[in-house]
């Protein structure tokens, strides 16, 4: 049978061939002695990690990270913006080391299976890859966490209630896990695009190390650690780029295909099956009201001459959707509905900002039952080449600020400019003019640039925002850059603004739609003062340790330190 990344209980029965199943002992007789006996069983165990880390578009009505998966950012203009956490919770399920324990058990059991050394090293790399993925998530959320590299003995209280290890110590171990996986995981194993192989490891390594390198630079001021992690990110991305196994095709096809098998950009994807495992994201892009895209996000797209709209003579202004969409970076047409504004009262599947997302809609099924509700079966990218190219570009530009080599035109040409050459995008290359960004050999500086961000880094961050729009990266990016203030709806009014309209042009417009100038102006999605999102305390960059865990540790004579600001 072909294995698929499915969000169902993956049992031994569904993941082995029929003949093999006939030889299996009953499930209630499985023990360590009867299970850990073959590579096929080792492979089967690995599938239990897949839906935890490769969620794609989620399943049923539960979305993954795509679209609103991380909506506490500046890409969205909702009527009731998500708020930053204010209080320490009594309990928090994410303070858990269950997946670390599972990875460690897996790693230890692999060593006992009668396989050759190559197979043991491969599967050990897979186990360490998943351990690294889990620790990255824990560190990203909580900072310092206890590091476990073995199965816990439930009778060993000193181990169970260990103090938190420093963040950089844990991330050094994560980097070691990823390096081991990169050296030992097979280049090819199982179905292409559906199983962990060396390319998958390298791609996630570029993501994880970029996150931690920039966190160390901007939050910790530790340029030495930043350089180490950024070098690892750049190396991993370069390994993938240099191998030449991936290329870019049509932008939107990556997100709305019924089957991503063979897509040249997709490194890993989640496959859905009609009537078996489905999701609801296509439906949300089809027949349901949306949290709209913010004016700030729409205006971040370059004009087709490669210049910011504030500098480009090609920009036609924002009065009317036809002007907004004229002469823009081609990715805007693959991301947003470009031929109409969808307004409350005018159309049932309106957007809070008037700007609607098109990116995930499959037109082939949009009018069928499978295009609605939670019956959608479009495949989801989990890791794609476009992200790897962006990871390389950002790691390269940031390395130059922490003691690494200077960014070169060659770095841009093998990353950002490959993205700009994608069919349907076709905007001029980003060039270096001295140390400044340029187009056609002429330097420019965006008047809207954050003055605390160098212009070249600003442009690379813009490219990342556009390339990965609505894919769930933006909140993580703002956190690692120490820029959560961008998501403050009072300080950054354009994230609480939508399209410019005149009410007289839309007689059916809902009276609840508020404009900046009364009868004309920009849509204001969140009108109540109490609903505004304020960024007031940097403590929110990390989540608090829940009270029940602090109490539990105290009962065992250990002080579990709380994160700064949450005391």
C-alpha positions in Angstrom: 0.0 0.0 0.0 1.0 3.6 -0.5 1.5 5.5 2.7 -0.1 8.9 2.9 0.1 11.7 5.5 -3.4 11.3 6.9 -4.8 12.7 10.1 -6.4 9.4 11.2 -5.2 6.9 13.6 -2.4 5.2 11.7 -2.4 1.6 12.8 -0.1 -1.2 11.9 -2.9 -2.7 9.8 -3.1 0.3 7.5 0.6 0.8 7.0 1.7 -2.7 6.1 1.0 -4.9 3.2 -1.8 -7.6 3.4 0.6 -10.5 3.4 2.6 -8.9 6.1 -0.5 -8.3 8.1 -1.4 -12.0 8.0 1.9 -12.7 9.7 1.5 -10.1 12.5 0.6 -11.1 16.0 -2.7 -9.7 17.4 -2.2 -6.0 18.5 -3.0 -7.0 22.1 0.1 -9.2 22.1 2.5 -6.6 20.8 5.4 -6.0 23.2 8.9 -4.5 22.9 10.2 -7.9 22.2 7.6 -8.6 19.4 7.4 -5.2 17.8 11.0 -3.9 17.6 12.1 -6.7 15.2 12.2 -5.2 11.7 12.9 -2.1 9.8 9.3 -2.1 8.5 8.1 -1.8 12.1 10.5 1.0 12.7 9.2 2.8 9.7 5.6 2.3 10.8 6.4 3.9 14.2 7.7 7.0 12.5 4.2 7.8 11.0 2.9 8.6 14.5 4.9 11.8 14.4 3.7 13.1 11.0 0.4 14.8 11.9 2.0 16.4 14.9 4.5 18.3 12.8 3.2 18.2 9.2 -0.4 19.4 9.8 -0.9 21.1 6.5 -4.4 22.4 6.1 -5.5 20.5 9.2 -8.5 18.2 9.1 -12.2 18.6 9.5 -12.9 22.1 10.7 -9.5 22.3 12.5 -7.1 24.3 10.4 -3.4 24.0 10.4 -1.2 27.1 10.4 -2.4 28.4 7.0 -4.5 31.5 6.6 -5.6 32.5 10.1 -3.4 29.9 11.8 -1.3 32.8 13.3 -3.6 35.7 13.0 -2.1 37.8 15.8 -0.1 39.8 13.3 -0.3 42.7 10.8 -1.5 40.8 7.7 -5.1 40.6 9.0 -7.8 43.2 9.5 -10.5 41.4 11.7 -13.5 43.0 13.4 -12.3 41.6 16.7 -8.5 41.4 16.7 -6.9 38.6 18.7 -5.3 39.8 21.9 -2.0 39.2 23.5 -2.1 36.9 26.6 -2.4 39.0 29.7 -2.4 36.6 32.7 -0.6 33.4 33.7 -2.9 30.5 33.0 -3.7 27.9 35.6 -2.8 25.2 33.2 -1.4 25.1 29.7 -1.3 21.8 27.7 1.6 22.9 25.5 4.0 22.7 28.6 4.5 19.0 27.9 7.4 16.8 27.0 5.3 13.8 25.8 6.6 14.1 22.2 10.1 14.5 23.5 9.6 11.3 25.4 8.2 9.5 22.4 11.2 10.6 20.2 13.6 9.4 22.9 11.9 6.0 23.3 12.0 5.7 19.5 15.6 6.5 19.3 16.5 4.0 22.0 14.4 1.2 20.6 15.9 1.7 17.1 19.3 0.7 18.5 17.9 -2.8 19.4 16.4 -3.7 16.0 18.3 -6.2 13.9 19.2 -3.8 11.0 22.5 -2.9 9.3 24.4 0.2 10.5 23.1 2.4 7.6 19.5 1.6 8.5 20.1 2.3 12.3 21.8 5.6 11.4 19.0 6.6 9.1 16.2 5.9 11.6 18.2 7.4 14.4 18.4 10.5 12.3 14.7 10.5 11.8 14.1 10.2 15.5 16.5 13.0 16.3 14.9 15.1 13.6 11.5 14.8 15.3 13.1 15.5 18.7 14.6 18.7 17.2 11.3 19.7 15.8 9.6 19.4 19.2 12.3 21.2 21.1 12.2 24.0 18.6 8.5 24.4 19.3 9.0 24.3 23.0 11.9 26.8 23.0 10.0 29.1 20.6 7.1 29.2 23.1 8.8 29.1 26.5 12.5 29.9 26.1 14.4 27.9 28.6 13.2 24.3 28.9 14.7 21.1 30.4 16.6 19.1 27.9 15.9 15.3 27.9 18.0 13.0 25.6 16.7 9.7 27.1 13.5 8.0 28.2 12.5 9.3 31.5 12.4 6.9 34.5 9.1 7.7 36.2 10.6 6.9 39.6 13.5 9.3 39.2 12.2 12.6 40.7 15.5 14.4 40.1 15.0 13.8 36.4 11.3 14.4 36.3 11.5 17.7 38.0 14.7 19.2 36.6 15.1 22.9 36.4 15.0 24.6 33.0 18.1 24.4 30.9 19.3 27.7 29.2 17.9 28.3 25.8 21.2 28.3 23.9 22.2 25.0 25.5 19.0 23.4 24.3 19.3 24.9 20.8 22.9 23.7 20.6 21.5 20.2 21.2 18.8 20.8 18.6 21.5 21.8 16.1 23.4 18.7 16.9 20.3 16.6 16.2 19.7 18.3 12.9 23.3 17.9 11.9 23.2 14.2 12.7 20.0 13.9 10.7 21.5 15.8 7.7 24.5 13.4 7.7 22.5 10.2 8.1 19.0 10.4 6.9 18.6 8.8 3.4 18.3 11.0 0.3 15.4 8.7 -0.8 13.2 6.7 1.4 9.5 5.9 0.8 7.1 7.9 -1.4 8.7 11.2 -2.7 7.1 14.2 -1.0 5.3 12.2 1.6 8.2 10.9 3.8 11.1 12.4 5.7 14.3 12.3 3.7 17.5 14.3 3.8 15.9 17.2 1.8 13.1 17.5 4.4 15.7 17.6 7.2 17.7 20.3 5.4 14.7 22.4 4.7 13.4 22.4 8.3 17.0 22.9 9.5 17.1 26.1 7.4 13.9 27.3 9.1 14.7 26.4 12.6 18.3 27.7 12.6 17.1 31.0 10.9 14.6 31.5 13.7 17.1 30.9 16.5 19.9 32.9 14.8 17.7 36.0 14.5 16.2 35.5 18.0 19.8 35.4 19.5 20.7 38.6 17.6 17.6 40.7 18.3 16.5 39.4 21.8 19.7 38.1 23.4 22.3 40.4 21.7 24.4 37.3 21.4 26.1 37.8 18.0 28.4 34.8 18.5 25.5 32.3 18.9 23.6 34.2 16.2 26.4 33.6 13.8 26.6 29.9 14.5 22.9 29.3 14.0 22.7 31.6 10.9 25.6 29.8 9.3 23.8 26.5 9.9 20.6 27.9 8.3 22.5 29.2 5.3 24.4 25.9 4.9 21.3 23.8 5.0 19.5 26.0 2.5 22.6 26.1 0.2 22.8 22.3 0.3 19.2 22.1 -1.1 19.7 24.9 -3.6 23.0 23.5 -4.9 21.6 20.0 -5.5 19.2 21.4 -8.1 16.4 19.0 -7.3 13.7 21.7 -7.1 12.4 24.5 -9.2 9.5 27.0 -9.2 6.4 26.8 -11.3 3.0 28.5 -11.1 2.7 30.1 -7.6 -0.9 29.3 -6.9 -0.7 25.7 -8.0 1.4 24.9 -4.9 -1.6 25.8 -2.7 -4.8 24.7 -4.6 -3.9 21.4 -6.3 -5.9 18.3 -5.8 -2.7 16.3 -5.9 0.8 17.7 -5.3 2.7 14.6 -6.4 5.4 15.6 -8.8 5.2 19.4 -8.2 8.8 20.5 -8.7 8.6 23.0 -5.8 7.2 20.8 -3.1 9.7 19.1 -0.7 7.0 17.7 1.6 3.2 17.8 1.4 0.2 16.4 3.1 -2.1 14.4 0.9 -5.9 14.4 1.4 -8.4 11.8 0.1 -11.9 12.6 -1.0 -14.4 11.2 1.6 -11.6 9.9 3.8 -9.5 12.8 5.1 -10.5 16.3 4.2 -10.3 19.9 5.5 -12.2 23.2 5.3 -9.7 25.8 4.0 -10.9 25.7 0.4 -14.4 26.4 1.7 -13.3 29.4 3.7 -11.8 30.8 0.5 -15.0 30.1 -1.4 -18.4 30.6 0.2 -17.8 32.0 3.7 -17.1 35.4 5.2 -13.4 36.0 5.8 -11.2 37.9 8.1 -9.8 40.3 5.5 -6.3 41.2 4.5 -5.1 44.5 5.9 -4.3 47.6 3.9 -0.8 47.3 5.4 -0.3 43.8 3.8 -1.8 44.8 0.4 0.5 47.8 0.2 3.6 45.8 1.0 3.4 44.3 -2.6 5.9 45.9 -4.9 4.9 47.5 -8.2 5.8 45.6 -11.4 8.9 47.7 -11.8 10.3 46.3 -8.6 9.8 49.5 -6.6 7.7 50.1 -3.5 4.3 51.6 -4.4 5.4 54.9 -2.6 8.2 55.3 -5.2 6.9 53.6 -8.4 5.4 55.8 -11.1 3.4 52.7 -12.2 1.3 52.6 -9.1 -2.3 53.7 -9.9 -3.4 54.4 -6.3 -6.0 52.7 -4.1 -9.3 54.1 -5.4 -10.9 51.0 -6.8 -9.7 47.4 -7.1 -8.7 47.8 -10.7 -6.2 50.5 -9.7 -4.9 48.6 -6.7 -4.2 45.6 -8.8 -2.7 47.4 -11.8 1.0 46.9 -12.4 1.9 44.8 -9.2 4.1 41.9 -8.3 2.5 38.9 -9.9 2.1 37.1 -6.6 -0.6 39.5 -5.6 -2.9 38.0 -8.3 -2.2 34.5 -7.0 -3.0 35.5 -3.4 -5.9 38.0 -3.5 -9.1 38.3 -5.4 -8.1 40.9 -8.0 -11.4 41.6 -9.9 -13.7 42.7 -7.1 -14.0 43.9 -3.5 -16.2 41.7 -1.4 -18.2 43.8 1.0 -20.7 43.1 3.8 -24.2 43.3 2.4 -23.1 43.2 -1.2 -22.0 39.5 -1.2 -22.6 36.8 1.4 -18.9 35.7 1.5 -17.6 39.1 2.2 -14.3 40.1 3.7 -14.0 42.3 6.7 -11.5 44.6 4.8 -13.0 44.1 1.3 -9.8 42.3 0.2 -10.3 38.6 -0.1 -7.9 35.6 -0.3 -7.9 33.6 -3.4 -4.6 31.6 -2.8 -6.1 28.4 -1.6 -9.2 28.1 -3.8 -9.5 25.2 -6.2 -11.9 26.3 -9.0 -12.4 22.7 -10.2 -14.3 21.8 -7.0 -15.5 25.2 -5.8 -19.1 24.6 -6.9 -19.2 20.9 -5.9 -20.0 19.7 -2.4 -16.3 19.0 -2.0 -15.7 22.7 -2.3 -17.7 23.6 0.7 -17.9 22.8 4.4 -15.1 20.4 5.6 -15.2 18.2 2.5 -12.2 19.9 0.8 -9.4 17.6 -0.4 -6.9 19.9 -2.0 -3.4 18.8 -1.0 -1.4 21.0 1.3 2.3 22.0 1.0 4.2 21.3 4.2 7.6 22.5 3.1 8.4 24.1 -0.2 11.4 25.4 -2.1 10.2 29.0 -2.1 10.6 29.1 1.7 14.1 27.6 1.5 15.1 30.3 -0.9 13.8 33.0 1.5 15.6 31.3 4.4 18.9 31.4 2.5 18.5 35.1 1.6 17.6 36.2 5.1 20.3 34.1 6.7 22.9 35.6 4.3 21.9 39.2 4.9 21.8 38.7 8.7 25.1 36.9 8.8 26.8 40.0 7.4 25.7 41.9 10.6 27.1 39.4 13.1 30.6 38.8 11.8 29.8 36.6 8.8 30.6 37.3 5.2 29.1 40.2 3.4 25.9 39.6 1.3 26.8 39.3 -2.3 24.8 39.7 -5.6 25.4 36.0 -6.1 23.5 35.4 -2.8 20.5 37.4 -4.1 20.6 35.8 -7.6 20.4 32.3 -6.1 17.5 33.1 -3.8 15.3 36.2 -4.1 15.9 36.7 -7.8 14.9 33.1 -8.5 11.6 33.8 -6.8 11.2 37.0 -8.9 11.8 34.9 -12.1 9.0 32.5 -11.2 6.5 32.2 -14.1 3.8 34.8 -13.6 5.8 37.0 -11.2 8.4 38.5 -13.5 9.5 41.6 -11.5 13.0 43.0 -11.9 15.8 41.5 -9.9 16.9 42.9 -6.5 20.4 44.2 -6.9 23.1 45.5 -4.6 24.1 49.1 -5.1 26.8 49.5 -2.6 25.1 48.1 0.5 21.7 49.3 -0.5 18.9 47.6 -2.4 18.4 48.6 -6.0 16.5 47.9 -9.2 18.2 48.1 -12.6 21.3 49.4 -10.9 19.6 52.3 -9.1 19.4 52.3 -5.3 16.2 53.1 -3.5 14.9 53.5 0.1 11.3 52.8 0.9 9.8 55.9 2.6 7.6 53.5 4.7 10.6 51.6 6.0 11.0 51.1 9.8 13.9 53.4 10.5 15.4 50.8 12.9 15.7 48.3 10.1 18.5 48.7 7.5 17.0 49.1 4.0 18.5 45.9 2.6 17.1 43.8 5.5 13.8 45.6 5.1 13.5 44.6 1.5 14.4 41.0 2.1 11.8 40.9 4.9 9.3 42.4 2.5 10.0 39.6 0.0 9.5 37.0 2.7 6.2 38.5 3.7 4.9 38.5 0.1 6.3 35.0 -0.8 4.8 33.4 2.3 1.6 35.5 2.7 -1.1 33.7 4.6 1.1 30.6 5.2 1.3 31.1 9.0 4.8 32.6 9.3 4.2 36.2 10.0 3.7 36.0 13.8 6.8 33.9 14.2 8.7 36.4 12.1 7.6 39.4 14.1 8.5 37.6 17.3 12.0 36.6 16.3 12.7 40.1 14.8 11.4 41.7 18.1 8.8 43.6 16.1 5.5 42.7 17.7 4.7 46.4 17.8 3.8 46.1 14.1 0.6 44.3 15.2 -0.6 47.1 17.5 -3.8 48.3 15.8 -3.6 51.8 17.3 0.1 52.4 16.6 -0.2 50.9 13.1 -3.6 52.0 11.8 -3.2 50.4 8.4 -3.7 47.0 9.9 -7.1 48.1 11.0 -7.9 49.4 7.5 -9.2 47.8 4.4 -10.1 49.0 0.9 -11.1 52.6 0.1 -14.8 52.8 -1.0 -17.6 55.3 -1.4 -20.8 54.1 0.1 -22.8 55.7 -2.7 -21.3 53.1 -5.0 -22.7 50.2 -3.0 -26.4 50.7 -2.1 -26.6 47.3 -0.4 -23.7 47.9 1.9 -24.3 47.0 5.5 -24.8 50.0 7.7 -22.4 48.5 10.1 -19.5 49.0 7.7 -17.6 52.1 9.0 -15.3 54.2 6.8 -12.6 56.6 7.9 -14.3 59.7 6.4 -17.9 58.9 6.9 -19.4 58.3 3.5 -16.1 57.6 1.8 -12.7 56.3 3.0 -11.0 53.2 4.1 -13.0 50.4 5.7 -12.4 50.2 9.5 -13.0 46.6 10.5 -12.5 46.9 14.3 -14.4 50.0 15.4 -14.8 49.4 19.2 -12.1 51.0 21.3 -12.1 48.0 23.6 -11.4 45.6 20.8 -8.1 47.3 19.7 -5.0 45.2 20.1 -2.2 46.9 22.0 1.4 45.8 22.3 2.4 47.1 25.7 4.7 44.5 27.4 7.6 42.6 25.8 6.8 39.7 28.2 4.4 38.4 25.5 7.4 37.3 23.3 7.4 34.2 25.5 4.5 32.4 27.1 4.3 32.0 30.8 4.9 28.7 32.6 1.5 27.6 33.8 0.7 27.8 37.6 0.0 24.1 38.0 3.5 23.2 36.8 5.1 25.7 39.2 3.1 24.3 42.0 3.8 20.7 41.1 7.6 21.4 41.0 7.4 23.2 44.4 5.7 20.1 45.9 8.8 18.2 44.8 11.2 20.7 46.2 12.2 22.4 42.9 11.7 26.0 42.0 10.5 26.3 38.4 11.5 29.8 37.3 8.8 31.9 35.7 9.5 33.8 32.4 10.3 37.5 32.8 7.4 39.8 33.3 4.9 37.0 34.2 5.6 36.9 37.9 
